[in-house]
């Protein structure tokens, strides 16, 4: 065999192959769940697993099949009301807190609907004019795969029996990190931030623009459970001077004493209650908690621009556990992707010259740019290949049911 042939890389999966793999993964994630499991909604921020399957199907049926496939008829016009999320341009919809009341349609009916939509989508997958919307739909469903996992974890946590979603090794949890102890320093200067290139990205990742950075350093590892136990032992949750005013009000109002899913020496996981690993990254914390910890440690949270600048030169293959494989060891010793979304000190705001897309899909990101904070990286529940250095996740400062952690930064 010629050497060039031995070294050749396999062809990248086609759009049709990636569409099929994404749709199949969503259904594989609900396979261990009962009908009741897929219907329950534990809080307004979360949605039932069955609703995630339906909403992602509604997205393809609405924005592609209805609008771009001549003669296509909606499977059930009433489902447009049930499974629209927040698209005002698509009309009235079920209130978010009522999603857990949908005992009908059944899980079997939703899976059958998905099959109908997938068969119809075959006729659109080869048309390049549809490529961007299909890419958006795939990325959208990948986001809902992560939400499905974090939402069902929150729902199972409400059960005093602490039931497991699946048995065996805990795959959907951050793992201990091993690497250099030296902080990754940067001299500052002008950095080009935002998505660059022709491949898919969300609109909030651009336009690319320049920022001026002062000299800084980024911690080599995420803050661990053991670090957090020291913060708690030192009275971190009882010391008002460590907290933003809104954060301190939240701590007292909600009686917050530890990260979500913690109890003495244990944490709740998709495999039920497990012993807490002090070397694993702390997760399920809010922005308020991350900011208080950084202040206690005498440093700060990185800005999204600092984090992205380091990630551009140290971009490991960011992966997760959904396909059963951890990402390879990153270049330069940093592990920026694959365990926890990392809070930054940056408010979620539009970049210079930002313009949302035309039509209903323009509601996807832009209208949420108020009162939220940017997180970077990816978590153990993020589908492999979904994130990138320019990716901007965002949550309100009190939310912590996602796999959210922190990496520290300091000025030089």
TORGUDREN-100191 format. One record per residue: y, z, x of N, C-alpha, C in turn; residue in three letters. Coordinates in pm, whole numbers, plus 50000, padded with zeros to 5 digits. Last residue first. Example, Ala and Ser with C-alpha at 12.3 -4.5 7.8 and 13.67 -1.06 7.14 Angstrom:
# residues 2
497755070851285498945071451367500035078751290SER 494315078051319495505078051230496705078051320ALA 
# end
This chain:
# residues 412
539905354649853539855355550000541285354950055UNK 538695370249555539725362949627539535364849777UNK 535445365949406536505374149464537475365049537UNK 532955368249144533805360649237534845370249294UNK 529635371049004530935376149044531655366649138UNK 528015360148716528065359148861529485362948902UNK 526225370348424527455368348501527145367448649UNK 524855359148108524925368448219526215366448296UNK 523205351747808524475351947880524455362847986UNK 521435338247602521075342847736522305342147825UNK 522945350547292522485340147383522105346247518UNK 524015372647174522605369847143522065358047223UNK 526665379747207525755382147319524295379647285UNK 530175379447141528835374447113527915376047234UNK 532785386347189531885397047148530435392547135UNK 534225363047254534025373347357533065384547318UNK 532525332447157533525342847134533215354847222UNK 531635306347389531335316247286532515325747270UNK 530555275847536531645284547494531185293747381UNK 529915253647814529455261247698530565270947659UNK 530475225247967531275236747922530645242747797UNK 529445207648257529125212348122529925224848088UNK 529705198848515530885197848429530665203548289UNK 527115202248631528265210248677529455210148583UNK 524835203148346525355196548466526575204648510UNK 522035203248110523295207948165523645200448293UNK 519595191248048520655191447948522015194748009UNK 517465192448221518275180448223519455180648128UNK 515495212448008515695206848142516475193848133UNK 517035232347756516125221347794516505215347929UNK 517445266847806518125253947799517165242747837UNK 516405291447847516065284947720516745271347703UNK 517445300848079516005298648077515545292047948UNK 520605282448088519765294348077518285290648080UNK 523275270548296522235268248197521395280948192UNK 526675266548373525295267148419524315262748314UNK 529285286648223528795275448303527325277648338UNK 531475293147951530315297148031529785284748101UNK 534705301347836533805291347893532695298147971UNK 535525316647525535495316947671534435307447722UNK 537875314547246536545314947305536645313647457UNK 540315310147115539725323447112538345324647172UNK 539825276347059540715287647032539905300447034UNK 538505250147010539205254147132540265264647103UNK 537125238246810536735251946843537495257346965UNK 537745211946780538365221246686537995235846713UNK 536255198046980537675200446994538235211146903UNK 533465194246918533915203947016535375208047002UNK 533005178746680531905185246752532385196346844UNK 534675163046539534735177346510533775185446595UNK 534045137146597535145143046672535335157846645UNK 532265129546408531705134946532532795140646623UNK 533955118846207533395132246191532855138046320UNK 536535100246393535555102746288535005116846289UNK 536855097146750537265093746614536145097146516UNK 536785124846982536305112046933536785109846789UNK 539775140947111538455141047048538085127146998UNK 541255139047421541335133747286539935134247225UNK 543035152847695541845153147609542165147347471UNK 545075154847876544815141647819543565141347732UNK 543735183548036544855174248021544375160447974UNK 541215199747829541695194747957542915185647934UNK 541495226347589541345212147624541865209147763UNK 539785257847650540965250147612540745235447648UNK 538505287647668538035274247629539205266647569UNK 539605306147954539615303847810539165289547782UNK 537775318848224538585307848170538465306848019UNK 536135334848372537385340648324538305330348262UNK 532765328948262533885326948353535095333948293UNK 529335337748237530695339048189531695335848299UNK 526605316948255527435326248331528875326148279UNK 523375315948121524735310848113525655321348173UNK 520615321748338521575326648238522805317648237UNK 518725303048465518405316748426519315321648313UNK 519625276448522518245278948482517875293048446UNK 521775272848809521285268448680519925274648650UNK 522365282249059523455281548962522975278348821UNK 521535297149321520785293449202521765293649086UNK 522095289049663522595293549534521665289049424UNK 521075277549897520685291049863521195296149731UNK 521485251249971522515260850007522225275049962UNK 519775237349693520355235549825521405246349848UNK 517335256449508518595249149522519005247649668UNK 513915250249448514905258649517516175250649540UNK 513355234449124513115236549266514195245149329UNK 512995251948807513625241848892513305244549038UNK 509745259048663511035263448713511655252348797UNK 508055246548385508295245648529509675250648563UNK 507595243248110506635250748189506865250548338UNK 509535232347961508475223248003507505229948100UNK 511125254547918510605247447802509505237647839UNK 512365268348119510945270748100510355262647985UNK 514535246948306514275258948229512775260748216UNK 516955230648520515755232448443515635245148364UNK 518715216748732518915228848655517825231748558UNK 518525210649056517995205348931517875216848834UNK 521635220849210520185220549200519785214449067UNK 524355213149367523825210649233522315209649237UNK 526555218949536525295226649544524575225349410UNK 528875206349487528315204549621526975211549637UNK 529385213549225529435199349261528785196749397UNK 529435241349228528265234549173528235219849210UNK 531985246849329530805250449409529595242649360UNK 533445236649110533665231349244532485234549335UNK 532605252948899532245238748900532425232549037UNK 533745277848973532295276448956531895261748967UNK 536475271448971535835276149094534325273949085UNK 536775264748702537055254648804536435258548938UNK 536285287548558535345276448540535545265848649UNK 536705315548781537225305948683536195294748667UNK 534555344448804535095331848856535785324048744UNK 535585378448751534795366848710535385354248774UNK 535995401349032536405394948908535385384348869UNK 535825434049177536035419749196536435413549061UNK 535025459849140536165457449226536415442849256UNK 533135466948959532645462949092533785459849188UNK 534705470848734534025482448793533575479348936UNK 535335444248685536415453448721535825465948786UNK 532805434548618533515429048734534625438448780UNK 532315449548384531485451448503532195446448628UNK 534275439048213534315453248250533485455848375UNK 533405412548189534715415348247534805429848292UNK 530935416448062531005409848192532315412948263UNK 531755428347820530925435847914530995429748054UNK 533225407247706533855420247729533075428347832UNK 531275387447681532375385547776533045398947807UNK 528075404847653529265398147600530265395447713UNK 524645398447739525875406347746527025397947693UNK 522075387747788522475392247655523625402347664UNK 521055399948114521375389648017521565395847880UNK 520675403948464521015409848336521415398548241UNK 518005389448651519415389048608519605396048474UNK 515645412748797515945400848717517415401048674UNK 515135436748914515585425849001515925413148925UNK 514125453648722515455456748775516005445548862UNK 512635444248432512585441748576513985443848634UNK 511335464048173512505457248227512405456248379UNK 508375457847994509065465848095510195457848156UNK 508815445047660508245444347794509025453647887UNK 508175436847324508775446447417508045446147550UNK 507615401047284507695414747237508375423847340UNK 508005376647398506645382047402506625396747360UNK 510665372847390509865364647299508405368947298UNK 511695407647430511565393747474510825385847366UNK 513525437147488512805428847391512845414347436UNK 512895459547758513755450147689512905441647596UNK 512845493247893512245481347836513325471847782UNK 514005517347973513085510748065512495497748015UNK 514995523747657514625530647780513575522947860UNK 516155491247557515875505247527515275511047654UNK 518015461647488517575471947582517185484747507UNK 519115442247325517655442147344517165452247447UNK 522295439547484521455437347367519985436747410UNK 523235464947724523065451147681522175450347557UNK 524635495847591523775488547684523765473947641UNK 526245506747399525885515447511525075508247618UNK 528455504247131527745496847235527485506047355UNK 529525509546871528705519446943527845512647050UNK 531345493046754529945489046742528985498746812UNK 533755506246816533445502546677531955499746658UNK 533655508747096533675520647010533265517346867UNK 533545481847180532555491547226532495503647134UNK 535885471447056534545466547019533465476447059UNK 537895484947195537785486547049536395482347002UNK 537365474147446537175488547425537085491647276UNK 538065447147400536705450947436536415465547413UNK 540775448747348539885443947243538435447747271UNK 541575458347606541825466047485540905461747371UNK 539095456047865540205450247790540385458047661UNK 538005484248059537835474747950539165468747905UNK 538205504848234537465492948279537545481448179UNK 539385525948107540195518348202539495505748254UNK 537435539047955538345529747889539095520847987UNK 534245544748003535475545148082536445534748031UNK 531755542747899532555554147852533915554847920UNK 530255523548014530525521847871531385533147815UNK 530065533848279530745521348250531125519348105UNK 529035556448403529885557948286530625545448245UNK 527225552148595528555556048640529545556948524UNK 525085541948459524975555648511526325560948556UNK 526015515848413525835524948301525805539448348UNK 525975505948677527215505648599527135515548482UNK 523245508348729524205516348806525555517048734UNK 522245489548550521865503448531522805512648611UNK 523235466348665523795470848538523435485348508UNK 521665463948890523115465548906523705471348779UNK 519215459748758519425471648839520895474448864UNK 519635434948641519435446648555519665459548632UNK 522195418048843520845421348798520815433048701UNK 524335390048867524225404648855522885407948790UNK 523135362249060523605368048936523495383248943UNK 524115355749400523135358349296523855363049169UNK 526245351249570525055342849586524055344449473UNK 529585348749438528415356849473527165348149479UNK 532135330049590531245331549474530005339149518UNK 535545332649691534125333149723533335335849595UNK 538575314249773537765323549692536345323549745UNK 541895301749800540625305349866539885316149786UNK 542975285149496543235294149608541895297549675UNK 543035251949377542285264349393542815272149513UNK 544335230549143544595236649273543895250149279UNK 542775202048994543245215948987543445220949130UNK 542735170548827542845178348949543325192548919UNK 540225157348602541595160348641541595169448763UNK 538435138548361538485144448495539945146348536UNK 539055146448011538975137448125538955145148258UNK 535825162847973536785154048036538115154547963UNK 534125177747826533935178047971534955169348045UNK 534385173347557535145184547613534985185947765UNK 532605152747497534015149447513534805160747576UNK 529625154047698530395157447579531875154947604UNK 528165125547859528745138847865529465141447734UNK 526035101148006526505108447889527115121947928UNK 527355081548285526285087548206526875096448097UNK 529405072548440529165065348316528075071648231UNK 531775095448600530635086248594530455080648454UNK 532515129348569532835116848636531605107948632UNK 533835157248398532775147348412533285134548474UNK 535755180848598535415173248478534385162548506UNK 537985181148876537175188348778536915179248658UNK 538665180449208538575171749091537555177648996UNK 540845202549380539475199249338539535190449214UNK 542745212049654542705204149532541275200049502UNK 542165245749778542685232149786542585225149653UNK 539615267249922540655263649827541125249349849UNK 537495273150086538845274450141539965271650042UNK 534905294749981535535281649965536985282750009UNK 531735311150034533195310450041533675296050028UNK 529305328449894529605314449922531115312649918UNK 528115358150048528885351549945529215337249989UNK 524845365450160526205361550193526885354650075UNK 522235369450110523145379750062524605375950084UNK 519995343349996520895349650094521805359950029UNK 517265352049772518105342749847519035350249940UNK 515785354549462515655357849604516455347449682UNK 515695368649138516235358849232516075363849375UNK 513425371948864514105377548981514535366549077UNK 514195351648569513255357048669514035362748788UNK 514885352648216515295350448356514335357348452UNK 512435341147981513265351948033513705348348175UNK 510295326947861511675325047819512545336947858UNK 507775333747944508375321848003509855320647971UNK 505665357848011506995356547950507685344648016UNK 502195350347954503345352348044504675350147973UNK 500955360147624500835354847759502085357347841UNK 502025349347294501385358347388501395352247527UNK 505055345247102503835340047163503315350247262UNK 506675362646966506635348746921505405341846978UNK 505695395946879505855385446980505845371746914UNK 507415422746706506395412146717506735401946824UNK 508315450446663508555442946786507595431446805UNK 508235465946439506975464246511507155456546642UNK 510755464446321510405476446399509115475246477UNK 512535434946348511275440546298510895452746381UNK 514635424546486514945433146372513705440146316UNK 513525407246667514005420146716514305429746602UNK 513215384146523512025392246549512395406146599UNK 515925375246532515275378446405514045387346426UNK 516375370646802517185380646733516525384846603UNK 514505350146838514385362546915515165373746847UNK 515555330646678514295336846635514055349646714UNK 517885324746830517995329746692516715336446646UNK 516905314947069517675327347071517815333246931UNK 515505291946978514825302447054515595315547051UNK 517535277546849516325281446776515625292946846UNK 519305272847060519695281746951518485286446871UNK 517745254347204518095267247264518505277347157UNK 517675234347010516425240047060516685253547126UNK 520335227746982519705235246874518325240546913UNK 520705213447218521465225847196520815234247088UNK 519025192047158518685200947269519455214147259UNK 520475179846954519195186346921518755195647033UNK 522675170647106522875179946995521575187246961UNK 521425152347272522045164147331522285174947225UNK 520635134047069519635140447154520205153247216UNK 523145126446965522155133046879521075140046958UNK 524285114247189524915126147133523925133747046UNK 522515092547212522625102347321523235115347271UNK 523185080246970521835085246990521805095447103UNK 525845073447020525535082746911524125088446924UNK 525475055547238526245067947254525895078047145UNK 523825034447131523365043047239524145056047247UNK 524305014946949524015028346895523785038747004UNK 524544992047089525734996447016525545010546961UNK 522034986147181522944993047273524194998147203UNK 519164991147009520474984846994521484992547079UNK 516795004347006516954993747106518304986947101UNK 516895022546795516845027646932517085016847037UNK 516715014446534518045015446593518035018246742UNK 514155015446445514855002746429516255002846492UNK 513385041646474512795031646564513555018546559UNK 514435055646261515235054846383514675044746482UNK 512355055646078513505046946054514345045246180UNK 510705074946199510205061346179511365051646156UNK 512385097346187511965092046316511465077746304UNK 512565101045908513765097645985513375091546120UNK 509905107845852510535096345787511735091645867UNK 509605131246005508765119546033509365106845972UNK 511435148445881511655144546020510835132046054UNK 510135151145636511435144345642511725139845785UNK 507975166645717507735153245662509015144945665UNK 509325189745791508585182245893508285168145844UNK 510265197245537511215193745643510535185945754UNK 507885202545405508755191945355509765187645462UNK 506925224145557506155211645552507015200145503UNK 508865243545500508725238545636507975225245636UNK 510425235045183509475242245268509485236345409UNK 513885235345076512585229145098511725237145196UNK 513285269544983512975255344961514115247045017UNK 514435292145074512975291945074512455277745047UNK 517225298545191516615285645159515095286345173UNK 518585320145277518115320645138517355307945098UNK 519645316345526518385323445518517845324745377UNK 522145305045478521045296445524519685303245514UNK 524395319245411523385317145308522195308945352UNK 526275319745608525495332045590524395330445485UNK 527485294345578526585297045690525705309245666UNK 527405278145263528005287945352526995292345457UNK 526695243645235526245257245212526925266645311UNK 529515221645190528255225545251527935239945216UNK 531555192345122531145206245100529775208845162UNK 532175166945379532255173245248531765187545244UNK 532375154845620531165152045543531105159845413UNK 534625164745739534675150945694533455147045611UNK 533765189645827534615188845709534655174645652UNK 530965200645952531705187945951532485186545821UNK 529275221545999530705224445995531555211845986UNK 526555213845893526925226545957528405229645938UNK 524425202545637525665200445712526065213945770UNK 522345210845475522115210445619523295205045700UNK 522925211045200522225222445260522325222645413UNK 524165186545150524905198845125524265210645198UNK 522075169545212523325168145287524195180545269UNK 520195174545023519995180745154521235179145243UNK 520835159144806521175173344803521025180144936UNK 519725133844860521175135844873521595150544873UNK 517025128145045517395136744933518885139644946UNK 517015105645213515755111245162515975120045041UNK 519225078445160519025092445199517745097845136UNK 518265045745244518575055145138518295069345186UNK 519355016445411518715029645420519195038745307UNK 520674992045407519674994645304519025008245310UNK 521274990745755521484984945622520324987945528UNK 522115016245948520895009045912521035003645770UNK 524465030745985524195019246072522925011446040UNK 524835052745820526005044745854525665031845926UNK 522275063945785523135061145669524225051045702UNK 521415065646060520685057945958521575054445839UNK 523655079846194523035067546241522385059746127UNK 524675101846065525575094546153524975081546208UNK 522495110645894523865108845848524645099245936UNK 520125112246041520135104845915521565101445872UNK 520895128046259520465114246280520525106046151UNK 521615151846115522555145346208522175130646228UNK 519285159045979520475154845903521445147345992UNK 517885167946201517425155946131518555150246044UNK 519255190846262519215180346363518715167246303UNK 518765205046021520125200846056520125189746161UNK 515975210146028516565201745924517945196545964UNK 515595226746245514815214346234515465204646136UNK 517355247346170517615239646292516865226346287UNK 516035257145943517335250745926517685242446050UNK 513805268846059513615257445968514925249945949UNK 514965290346191514345279546269514165267046184UNK 518175300446057516705300046054516155288446135UNK 520845310246279520335301946171518805302546172UNK 523465334046358522165327646381521785319346259UNK 525765345446266525865337146385524575329246411UNK 524925361646047525625348946023525725339846144UNK 521495372346106522945374746108523655361446086UNK 518865364746062519125378746093520605382246096UNK 516925347245843518215346645913518695360845934UNK 513735331845793514555343745805515825340945885UNK 512125309145807513105310245698514105321445720UNK 510205310645999511145299546008512245300145903UNK 508685332745918509445333246043510535322546046UNK 507455322145690508465332745675509315333745801UNK 505705303945809506735299045717507845309445701UNK 505355314346156504915313246017506035307345932UNK 505225298546478505905306146374505275304046237UNK 504315282346683503755295946673504285303946553UNK 505835257946635504395258446608503845272546599UNK 508425255046706508175262646584506685264146555UNK 508245239846938508815253346946508535261546821UNK 507315215246854506415223846931506935238146936UNK 509595205146736508475208746649507475217446723UNK 511155200646963511645209346855510495214046768UNK 509585182047103509765195447155510235205047047UNK 509825158646950508535165346958508665179647008UNK 512485151846995512055155046859510725162646861UNK 512375146847270513245157347217512795161447078UNK 510615125247287510275137747353511105149347298UNK 512035105247144510745110147095510385123647155UNK 514315102347311514465106147169513145112147118UNK 513095093847544513795106747543514025111547400UNK 512105069147460511185079447508511835093147506UNK 514485055847396513485058047292512505069047333UNK 515675054547647516335062147540515335065347431UNK 513115058447901514035050747818514665059847713UNK 512925076548208512495074448069513555066947990UNK 513075058648517513625068848427513175066148285UNK 510155050648704511285046348622511765057748533UNK 509445068649005509075063848872510315060148792UNK 510415055749326510505066149223510045060449089UNK 508625046349621509405042949503509325053949399UNK 507045050749836508225059249824509025056349698UNK 505075031649819504685045749813505875054749786UNK 506615008949855506005011149724505575025749710UNK 507325010950118508385010950018507825013549879UNK 504815008350245505505021250244506595021850139UNK 502214991150066503434991150146504175004450134UNK 498815000050085500005000050000501245000050089UNK 
# end
